[in-house]
Amino acid sequence: MADNMMMPSSGGGLIRYNEEYQSKLQITPEQVVIIIVAAIILMTVVKIFFS
């Protein structure tokens, strides 16, 4: 029954965004985690000392 099923092509209309625009600001996932942890620590210190 499923032997004659036709699937659409997978490449039509796709854009490669890497080739379109290269950002000057490159952030790695490790840097994102470090920024989040630093923000949490900073907010905790501010809350403890300035409340």
N, C-alpha and C positions, 0 to 999 in steps of 0.2 A: 504494500500500500504506500509506503513512504519511499519506495525506490525511485519513483518518477518525480519527486518533489524538486522544484527549482528554487534555489536560494539566490537572493540579490547579491550583486557584487559588493565587496566590502571596501573598495578603494574610491568610490565615486564621491566627489565633493569634499574630501578631507583636506584640511590645511595643515601644513607643517609650521607650527608657530615658532619653532626654534630658528627657522630660516627667515621668518618675517621680521622679528625684532629681537635684539640682544640687549638686555638691560645692563646698565653700568653697575647696578647694585645687585651683587650675587650673595645670597644668604644660604648657607648650608643648613640642613636640619639640626645639626649639633649646635650651631649658633642660635637658632630659634629656641631650643631648649635652655641654653645658658641665659638668654635674655629673659625668658619667662621666670626661671628660678631666681635670677637677680632682682626682677621686679617684685616677686613674692617676698623675698628677704627685705628689700627696701621698704615695702609697705608695712611689713611686720615691725621693723625697727621704728619707722615713723609713728605707727600706732602706739607702740610701747612708750616711746620717749616724749611724744607730743600730745598725749591725750589727757 
